[in-house]
């Protein structure tokens, strides 16, 4: 009986043990089946957890059964497979973000633009007075908040998304890239104890991608779209890194991201300096500047320092200014080439208002005159003035959003405008003045035009002050050099007038055809001289339209007309004397001198008539005083007076140089002894020749004594 009981108890223990083993084996098989299912579903991180339970809990308790041994042997292989598959997913992820970097960056920059537009809308009333965009206070911070969020990101994901209030939602980075592979791979490598390996691999690959992203295309500078793609890729790269930084535990750290940003900043700035230097279109440079500002603002919103980008934009400002100067040089030259250099005719009040709306002109006397009437300046005055204002606007556009104060913007615009005036416009005016086909009438109009432009300089000063909101009388404010520019141009035009007049006089003198051996002179002035005097009279009639000074602009004769007239008379007098003393003229008769004297008297009659008002007394006659005294000396043969009074302040022939007198007297000597100038006085021929020889000897002694 007892044995049966023991047997029954043993049977029960066996059954209990068998049941327990069966249940345990069943649990192991179920867990292994679960593992297989997780592997098939590519749920590798839970699969690793299941492997860990099998390896650490289930299999050691199952004993050394064959199937347990097989399971245990498969565990390392399964771990390796999971690691390899997750790494493959990571590579796919890296390839995905490389492809989508451009789109991610485009999205981020769009959202930054939306945010800036909202900021500007809030402060639009504050900006209306100056016409400038004012950045919202505090927006320039380069720090993200303690929760890891940035001004353009959602709280949870750290990925760019547009607010719900936006009418059309802009997709965020998470809509373009699935970040789960990197999270899974990170977790898997962490569980496998190879987190350092994973981190090093990820950073190494991203550094390689960064270098590719930072390499610009060779033709990037040709279009704005080329720059845009370049910036989008860079922004996309750092948006991803910022997201990884804030959604993983140490896969990347701030030092790593900052190191990449320093690399990106130096490469980007170097690329922009190189490629922007090829640009010759100011509109493209301005668009590029705005794109760089948006690029900088976008990355600044993610906590990246961008001061170097704004410093580079200030460098580009000088390049932009040079490009503007070249463009405006072409505009100025075109205006000057197309101008008719005639006063603007005005036939109606509407036309008068249109022109005076372009150029600040006021003349109460002209206002009273009936239509039609003429403005004193030609078309190039309002056109040049309008171009000056357009240039100022172009400079202002570049200065926007560069974090500059109103004073800095004002100073920048004034300095650029000074370069435009003193270099570009000045050269164009000089070019217009020096052109071969510019006549006296055109030069006169240029003087009138530059006078009116000079008067308008203070209006340009006010114009700049109005758009920058900086008073013109601010301490250390740069002054415009327009006054000196237009004065220099006017003086150049005046000098050109004097030169042009002298050249015209020379052309007439080339027509002179004196018979230097004539027995007697004619009673009328030579034809060439009569034509020359007629030309001078008509020319100086035009000069009565010149303004007297920089303030008056009425039709009054001014200093320019008087100077031109005096200069012309002096040049004519000097040229006539040179004509008389020319080396080719070897002999001069008294008859020739008499004809020459008639011509000089015609010149004096012209001077005495006052071709230009404003000369006092016989001032203009002084231009011919040297010739007059020389001719009087010879025609009156008053050598005794000349030789006796020479050197005295009251000498009758004070302006006669003994060298000049000797040279002319030498031409009157009879060198041939056959056909001399005193042929009509043959009785006294020898006496006259002896007298000439005596005077020549006395003149030589006089010259020698003065030289000693």
C-alpha positions in Angstrom: 0.0 0.0 0.0 2.8 2.4 0.9 4.7 1.5 -2.2 1.7 2.3 -4.3 1.4 5.6 -2.6 4.9 6.4 -3.3 4.6 5.4 -6.8 1.5 7.6 -7.2 3.3 10.5 -5.7 6.3 10.1 -8.0 3.9 9.9 -10.9 2.3 13.1 -9.8 5.7 14.9 -9.4 6.7 13.7 -12.9 3.5 15.0 -14.4 3.9 18.3 -12.6 7.5 18.6 -13.7 6.5 17.6 -17.2 3.7 20.2 -17.2 6.0 22.9 -16.0 8.7 22.0 -18.6 6.0 21.9 -21.3 4.8 25.3 -20.3 8.3 26.7 -20.1 9.2 25.3 -23.5 6.0 26.6 -24.9 6.8 30.1 -23.5 10.3 29.9 -25.1 8.8 28.9 -28.4 6.3 31.6 -28.2 9.0 34.2 -27.5 11.1 32.9 -30.3 8.1 33.0 -32.6 7.5 36.6 -31.4 11.1 37.3 -32.3 10.6 35.9 -35.7 7.5 38.0 -36.2 9.3 41.1 -35.1 12.1 40.4 -37.5 9.7 39.9 -40.4 8.0 43.2 -39.4 11.4 44.9 -39.3 10.7 46.0 -35.7 14.3 45.6 -34.8 14.4 47.5 -31.6 11.7 45.3 -29.9 13.4 42.3 -31.5 16.6 43.2 -29.6 14.6 43.4 -26.4 13.1 40.0 -27.1 16.6 38.6 -27.9 17.8 40.0 -24.6 15.0 38.2 -22.7 15.6 35.0 -24.5 19.4 35.1 -23.9 19.3 36.3 -20.3 16.1 34.7 -18.9 14.4 32.0 -21.0 17.2 30.0 -22.6 19.3 29.6 -19.4 16.3 28.1 -17.6 15.4 25.8 -20.5 18.5 23.7 -20.1 20.8 22.2 -22.6 18.3 21.0 -25.0 19.1 20.9 -28.7 16.6 23.5 -29.8 17.7 25.8 -27.0 21.3 25.4 -28.1 20.3 26.3 -31.7 18.4 29.3 -30.5 21.4 30.5 -28.5 23.7 30.0 -31.4 21.4 32.1 -33.6 21.2 35.1 -31.3 24.6 36.7 -32.3 23.7 36.1 -35.9 20.3 37.8 -35.4 22.0 40.7 -33.6 24.4 41.1 -36.5 21.6 41.0 -38.9 19.6 43.6 -37.0 22.7 45.8 -36.8 23.4 45.5 -40.5 19.8 46.1 -41.4 19.5 49.2 -39.2 22.8 50.5 -40.7 21.3 50.0 -44.2 18.3 52.0 -43.1 20.6 54.7 -41.8 22.4 54.9 -45.1 19.1 55.2 -46.8 18.2 58.0 -44.4 21.5 59.8 -45.1 20.8 59.5 -48.8 17.3 60.8 -48.3 18.3 63.9 -46.4 21.0 64.5 -48.9 18.4 64.5 -51.7 15.8 66.5 -49.7 18.3 69.0 -48.3 17.4 71.6 -50.9 13.6 71.2 -50.3 14.1 71.3 -46.5 16.1 74.5 -46.8 13.6 76.1 -49.2 10.9 75.3 -46.6 12.8 76.8 -43.8 13.6 80.0 -45.7 10.0 80.4 -46.7 8.9 80.1 -43.1 11.6 82.6 -42.0 10.3 85.0 -44.7 6.8 84.6 -43.4 7.9 85.3 -39.8 9.9 88.4 -40.9 6.9 89.6 -42.9 4.7 89.3 -39.8 7.3 91.2 -37.7 7.5 94.0 -40.3 3.7 94.2 -40.4 3.7 94.8 -36.7 6.2 97.7 -37.0 5.1 99.1 -40.3 3.7 102.3 -38.8 7.0 102.9 -37.0 8.9 102.5 -40.4 6.6 104.6 -42.5 8.3 107.9 -41.6 11.8 106.7 -42.8 10.6 104.4 -45.5 13.0 101.7 -44.1 12.4 98.3 -42.7 13.1 98.1 -39.0 13.9 94.8 -37.5 11.8 93.7 -34.6 13.6 94.3 -31.3 15.1 91.2 -29.9 14.8 89.1 -33.1 18.5 89.0 -33.6 19.2 86.6 -30.7 21.5 83.8 -31.5 20.4 81.5 -28.6 17.8 78.8 -28.7 15.6 78.5 -25.6 16.3 76.0 -22.8 13.7 73.5 -24.1 15.6 73.2 -27.4 13.0 75.1 -29.4 13.8 77.8 -32.0 11.7 80.7 -33.3 10.5 78.8 -36.3 10.0 75.3 -34.9 7.3 73.3 -33.2 7.7 72.5 -29.6 7.8 68.7 -30.0 9.5 67.9 -33.2 11.9 70.7 -33.7 11.0 70.7 -37.4 9.8 73.7 -39.3 6.1 74.1 -39.6 4.0 77.1 -40.5 1.4 78.3 -38.0 -2.2 77.2 -38.4 -3.2 80.8 -39.1 -1.4 80.7 -42.4 -3.8 80.3 -45.3 -1.6 77.8 -47.2 0.4 75.5 -45.0 4.1 75.1 -45.9 5.3 71.5 -45.4 7.9 70.9 -42.7 11.1 68.9 -42.8 9.3 65.9 -41.2 6.9 65.9 -44.1 9.9 65.5 -46.5 12.2 63.2 -44.5 11.4 60.2 -42.2 13.7 60.6 -39.2 12.7 57.2 -37.6 15.6 55.2 -39.2 18.2 57.3 -37.4 16.3 57.0 -34.1 16.0 53.2 -34.5 19.6 52.8 -35.5 20.7 54.9 -32.5 18.7 52.8 -30.1 19.8 49.6 -31.7 23.5 50.5 -31.5 23.0 51.7 -28.0 21.5 48.3 -27.0 24.3 46.6 -28.8 26.8 48.6 -26.9 28.2 50.2 -30.0 26.8 53.7 -29.7 30.2 55.3 -30.1 30.7 53.5 -33.4 27.3 54.7 -34.6 28.0 58.3 -33.5 31.4 58.4 -35.2 29.9 56.9 -38.4 27.0 59.4 -38.5 29.2 62.4 -37.9 31.8 61.3 -40.4 29.2 60.8 -43.1 27.5 64.1 -42.4 30.9 65.9 -42.6 31.3 64.4 -46.0 27.9 65.6 -47.0 28.6 69.1 -45.6 31.6 69.4 -47.8 29.6 68.4 -50.9 26.8 70.9 -49.9 29.3 73.7 -49.4 30.9 73.2 -52.9 29.2 75.7 -55.2 28.5 75.1 -58.9 30.9 76.8 -61.3 28.1 78.8 -62.9 26.3 79.7 -59.7 27.0 83.4 -60.2 25.0 83.5 -63.5 21.5 83.5 -62.0 19.9 84.1 -58.7 18.4 80.6 -58.8 21.9 79.2 -58.6 22.6 81.1 -55.4 19.1 80.1 -54.1 19.8 76.4 -54.6 23.2 76.7 -52.9 21.6 78.5 -49.8 18.7 76.0 -49.7 21.1 73.1 -49.5 23.1 74.7 -46.7 20.0 75.7 -44.7 18.5 72.2 -45.2 21.7 70.6 -43.9 21.7 72.6 -40.7 18.0 72.3 -40.1 18.4 68.5 -40.1 21.4 68.8 -37.7 19.4 71.1 -35.5 16.6 68.7 -35.4 18.9 65.8 -34.6 20.6 67.9 -31.9 17.3 68.5 -30.2 15.6 65.1 -30.7 18.4 62.7 -29.8 20.4 62.3 -26.7 23.9 63.2 -27.7 24.1 61.7 -31.2 25.4 65.2 -32.1 26.3 67.9 -29.6 26.5 71.7 -29.8 30.3 71.7 -30.2 30.0 69.4 -33.3 27.3 71.5 -34.9 29.2 74.7 -34.2 32.3 73.2 -35.7 30.3 72.3 -38.9 28.8 75.8 -38.9 32.3 77.5 -38.7 33.4 75.4 -41.6 30.2 76.2 -43.5 30.5 79.9 -42.7 34.1 80.2 -44.0 33.4 78.2 -47.2 30.1 80.1 -47.9 31.7 83.5 -47.5 34.7 82.5 -49.6 32.3 81.2 -52.4 30.2 84.3 -52.3 33.1 86.6 -52.5 34.4 84.8 -55.5 31.2 84.4 -57.4 29.7 87.8 -56.6 32.9 89.4 -58.0 31.8 88.2 -61.5 28.5 90.0 -61.3 28.0 93.2 -63.3 24.2 93.5 -62.9 23.2 95.7 -59.9 19.8 94.2 -59.8 21.2 90.7 -59.4 23.6 92.0 -56.7 20.6 93.5 -54.9 18.6 90.3 -55.2 21.6 88.4 -54.0 21.9 90.7 -51.0 18.3 90.1 -50.1 18.7 86.4 -50.4 21.8 86.4 -48.2 19.9 88.4 -45.6 17.1 85.8 -45.7 19.7 83.0 -45.5 21.3 84.7 -42.5 18.0 85.4 -40.8 16.9 81.8 -41.2 20.0 80.3 -39.7 20.1 83.0 -37.0 16.7 81.8 -36.0 18.2 78.4 -35.3 20.9 79.8 -33.1 23.7 80.0 -35.6 25.9 83.2 -35.4 25.7 85.1 -38.7 27.6 88.3 -38.0 30.3 87.4 -40.5 27.6 87.2 -43.2 26.5 90.7 -42.5 30.1 91.9 -42.5 30.5 90.4 -45.9 27.4 92.2 -47.1 29.0 95.4 -46.1 32.0 94.4 -48.2 29.7 93.7 -51.1 28.2 97.1 -50.7 31.3 98.6 -52.1 31.2 96.3 -55.1 27.5 97.1 -55.5 28.4 100.8 -55.5 31.0 100.3 -58.2 28.6 98.4 -60.4 26.0 101.2 -59.9 28.6 103.8 -60.9 29.3 101.9 -64.1 25.6 101.6 -64.9 24.9 105.3 -64.2 27.9 106.3 -66.2 26.3 104.7 -69.2 23.0 106.4 -68.4 24.6 109.8 -68.0 26.5 109.4 -71.3 23.4 108.4 -73.1 21.6 111.4 -71.7 24.4 113.8 -72.7 24.7 112.2 -76.2 21.0 112.5 -76.9 20.6 116.0 -75.6 20.0 118.8 -78.2 21.6 121.4 -76.0 18.8 123.9 -76.5 16.5 125.5 -74.0 13.3 123.4 -73.4 10.3 124.8 -75.1 7.1 124.7 -73.0 3.7 125.1 -74.6 1.3 124.4 -71.7 1.0 124.7 -67.9 0.8 120.9 -67.7 4.1 120.5 -69.4 5.6 123.2 -67.3 4.4 121.4 -64.1 5.7 118.1 -65.4 9.2 119.4 -65.9 9.4 121.4 -62.7 8.1 118.2 -60.9 11.2 116.4 -62.1 13.6 119.2 -61.4 13.3 121.9 -58.6 13.2 125.1 -60.7 11.7 128.4 -59.6 11.7 131.6 -61.6 8.9 134.2 -60.8 9.7 136.2 -63.9 9.4 133.2 -66.1 6.2 132.2 -64.4 4.6 135.5 -65.4 5.5 135.0 -69.1 2.7 133.6 -71.4 2.9 130.3 -73.1 4.7 129.2 -75.2 8.0 130.0 -73.4 11.4 128.4 -72.9 13.1 127.1 -69.8 16.7 128.2 -69.7 18.2 124.7 -69.4 18.1 121.8 -71.8 16.6 118.3 -71.4 19.7 116.8 -69.7 19.1 118.9 -66.5 15.9 117.2 -65.3 17.0 113.9 -66.7 20.4 114.0 -64.8 18.6 115.2 -61.6 16.2 112.3 -61.9 19.0 109.8 -62.3 20.7 111.2 -59.2 17.6 110.5 -57.2 17.3 107.0 -58.7 20.9 106.3 -57.7 20.1 107.4 -54.2 17.1 105.0 -54.1 19.3 102.2 -55.4 21.8 102.8 -52.6 19.0 102.9 -50.0 17.6 99.5 -51.2 20.9 97.8 -50.5 21.2 99.3 -47.0 17.9 97.8 -45.8 18.0 94.9 -43.3 21.7 95.2 -42.8 21.3 96.1 -39.1 22.6 99.6 -39.7 21.5 102.8 -37.9 19.9 105.6 -39.8 23.1 107.7 -39.4 25.2 104.9 -40.9 22.7 104.5 -43.8 22.7 108.3 -44.4 26.5 108.4 -44.4 26.7 105.5 -46.8 24.3 107.1 -49.3 26.0 110.4 -49.1 29.5 108.9 -49.7 28.2 106.9 -52.6 26.4 109.9 -54.1 29.6 111.9 -53.8 31.5 109.3 -55.8 28.7 109.5 -58.4 29.1 113.2 -58.6 32.8 113.7 -58.4 33.9 110.7 -60.4 31.1 109.4 -62.7 29.1 112.5 -63.5 32.2 114.7 -63.6 33.9 112.4 -66.1 30.8 112.2 -68.2 30.5 116.0 -68.3 34.2 116.3 -69.2 33.6 113.8 -72.0 30.6 115.8 -73.3 32.7 119.0 -73.2 35.7 117.6 -74.9 33.9 115.9 -77.8 35.1 117.2 -81.2 31.6 118.1 -82.5 30.7 120.3 -79.6 30.3 123.8 -80.7 30.2 127.1 -78.9 26.4 127.1 -78.6 26.5 123.7 -76.9 29.3 124.8 -74.6 27.2 127.8 -73.6 24.2 125.6 -72.9 26.4 123.3 -70.8 27.5 126.2 -68.6 23.8 127.2 -68.1 22.9 123.6 -67.4 25.6 123.0 -64.8 24.7 126.3 -63.1 21.2 125.1 -62.6 22.3 121.7 -61.4 24.6 123.3 -59.0 21.7 125.3 -57.6 19.8 122.0 -57.1 22.4 120.4 -54.8 20.8 121.5 -51.6 17.5 119.9 -52.8 19.5 116.6 -53.1 20.7 117.1 -49.5 17.1 117.5 -48.4 16.0 114.5 -50.4 18.6 112.2 -48.7 17.7 113.6 -45.3 14.0 112.9 -45.9 14.5 109.2 -46.9 17.0 108.5 -44.1 15.3 110.6 -41.4 18.7 112.2 -40.6 18.8 116.0 -40.5 21.4 117.5 -43.0 22.9 119.6 -40.2 23.8 116.6 -38.1 27.3 116.7 -36.6 29.9 114.9 -38.8 27.3 114.4 -41.5 28.9 114.0 -44.9 28.3 116.9 -47.3 27.6 116.4 -51.0 30.3 117.6 -53.4 27.9 118.5 -56.1 28.7 122.2 -56.0 32.4 121.6 -56.7 31.5 119.0 -59.4 29.3 121.4 -61.4 31.7 124.3 -60.9 34.6 122.2 -62.2 32.5 121.2 -65.2 31.5 124.7 -65.8 35.0 125.9 -65.7 36.1 123.2 -68.1 33.3 124.3 -70.5 34.5 127.9 -70.1 38.1 126.9 -70.9 36.8 124.9 -73.9 34.9 128.0 -75.1 38.1 130.0 -74.9 40.0 127.3 -76.7 37.3 126.8 -79.3 37.1 130.5 -80.0 40.9 130.7 -80.5 40.8 127.7 -82.8 38.1 129.5 -84.9 40.2 132.6 -85.0 43.2 130.6 -86.2 41.1 129.1 -89.0 40.2 132.6 -90.2 43.8 133.7 -89.9 44.8 130.8 -92.2 42.9 132.6 -94.9 45.0 135.7 -94.6 46.8 136.5 -97.9 48.9 139.6 -97.4 51.1 141.0 -100.2 54.1 141.8 -98.0 55.8 143.7 -100.8 52.8 145.9 -101.8 53.6 149.4 -102.7 50.7 150.8 -100.8 47.8 149.5 -98.6 44.1 149.4 -99.4 41.5 151.5 -97.8 39.3 148.6 -96.5 39.9 145.8 -94.1 40.9 142.4 -95.6 38.0 140.0 -96.4 39.2 137.3 -94.0 39.2 139.8 -91.1 35.8 141.2 -92.0 34.4 137.6 -91.9 36.2 137.0 -88.6 34.7 140.1 -87.0 31.2 139.1 -88.2 31.7 135.7 -86.7 32.8 137.1 -83.3 29.8 139.5 -83.3 27.3 136.7 -83.8 29.1 134.5 -81.3 29.1 137.0 -78.5 25.4 137.7 -79.2 24.8 134.0 -78.1 26.9 134.6 -75.0 24.3 137.1 -73.7 22.3 134.1 -72.5 25.0 133.1 -70.0 24.1 133.5 -66.3 26.1 136.1 -64.4 26.7 133.9 -61.4 25.5 130.7 -59.7 22.5 132.4 -58.2 21.1 134.4 -61.2 19.7 132.6 -64.1 18.3 135.5 -66.1 19.6 136.3 -69.6 22.3 138.7 -68.4 25.9 138.8 -69.8 28.2 137.4 -67.2 31.9 137.1 -66.5 32.2 134.2 -68.8 31.1 136.2 -71.9 33.5 139.1 -70.9 36.4 136.7 -70.3 35.7 134.9 -73.6 35.6 138.2 -75.5 38.8 139.5 -73.8 40.5 136.2 -74.4 39.5 136.2 -78.1 40.7 139.7 -78.6 44.1 139.0 -76.9 44.5 135.8 -79.0 43.6 137.7 -82.2 46.1 140.5 -81.4 48.9 138.0 -80.5 48.2 135.9 -83.7 48.3 139.0 -85.9 51.6 140.0 -84.4 53.0 136.5 -85.0 51.7 136.6 -88.5 53.7 139.8 -89.1 56.8 138.4 -87.5 56.6 135.0 -89.1 59.9 133.6 -90.3 58.5 132.9 -93.8 57.8 136.6 -94.2 61.3 137.7 -95.2 60.5 141.2 -96.4 57.7 143.7 -95.4 56.9 146.9 -97.3 55.5 150.0 -95.9 52.4 149.4 -98.1 51.9 146.0 -96.5 52.2 147.7 -93.0 49.5 150.2 -94.0 47.1 147.4 -95.0 47.9 145.6 -91.8 47.2 148.8 -89.9 43.8 149.1 -91.5 43.0 145.5 -90.4 44.1 146.3 -86.8 41.9 149.4 -86.8 39.0 147.1 -87.8 39.7 145.0 -84.8 39.8 148.1 -82.6 36.5 149.3 -84.0 35.0 145.9 -83.0 36.5 146.2 -79.5 35.3 149.8 -79.1 31.7 148.7 -80.2 31.3 146.7 -77.0 30.4 143.2 -78.4 29.8 142.1 -74.8 28.3 144.5 -72.2 30.0 145.1 -69.0 33.5 146.4 -70.0 34.4 149.7 -68.5 35.7 152.3 -70.9 38.2 151.1 -73.5 39.2 148.1 -71.5 38.8 145.7 -74.4 41.0 148.0 -76.6 43.9 147.1 -74.3 44.0 143.7 -76.0 45.4 145.4 -79.1 47.6 148.0 -77.4 50.9 146.2 -78.3 50.0 146.0 -81.9 48.7 149.6 -82.0 51.9 151.1 -80.5 54.1 149.0 -82.8 52.2 150.0 -85.9 52.2 153.7 -84.9 55.9 153.6 -84.4 56.5 152.2 -87.9 53.9 154.1 -89.8 54.8 157.4 -88.1 58.5 156.5 -88.2 58.8 158.0 -84.7 62.1 156.4 -83.8 63.6 159.4 -82.2 60.8 159.5 -79.6 61.0 155.8 -79.0 64.8 155.7 -78.5 64.8 158.9 -76.4 61.9 157.8 -74.0 62.6 154.1 -73.8 62.4 152.8 -70.3 60.3 155.7 -68.9 56.9 154.9 -67.4 55.4 157.7 -69.5 56.9 156.5 -72.7 54.6 156.8 -75.8 55.7 153.4 -77.0 55.9 151.7 -73.7 54.4 148.4 -75.1 56.8 148.1 -78.0 59.5 145.5 -77.2 62.9 146.4 -78.8 63.4 142.8 -80.0 60.1 142.9 -81.8 60.8 146.3 -83.3 64.3 145.1 -84.4 62.8 141.9 -86.0 60.3 143.9 -88.0 62.8 146.5 -89.0 65.2 143.8 -90.3 62.4 142.7 -92.6 62.2 146.3 -94.0 65.9 146.5 -95.1 66.6 146.2 -98.8 68.7 143.0 -98.9 68.6 142.7 -102.7 69.5 146.4 -103.5 67.5 145.9 -106.6 63.9 145.7 -105.6 63.6 147.5 -102.2 60.6 148.7 -100.4 61.4 152.4 -101.1 61.2 152.0 -104.8 58.6 154.8 -105.0 61.1 157.1 -103.3 64.1 156.3 -105.4 65.6 159.8 -104.8 65.8 159.1 -101.1 66.5 155.4 -101.3 70.0 155.6 -100.1 69.1 157.9 -97.3 66.3 155.7 -96.2 68.4 152.6 -96.2 71.1 154.5 -94.2 68.4 155.6 -91.8 67.2 152.1 -91.3 70.7 150.8 -90.8 71.2 153.6 -88.2 68.0 152.7 -86.3 68.9 149.0 -86.4 72.3 149.8 -84.9 70.7 151.9 -82.2 68.1 149.2 -81.4 70.9 146.6 -81.1 72.8 148.9 -78.8 69.7 149.5 -76.7 69.1 145.8 -76.4 72.7 145.2 -75.5 72.7 147.9 -72.8 69.6 146.5 -71.2 70.9 143.0 -71.2 74.1 144.2 -69.5 
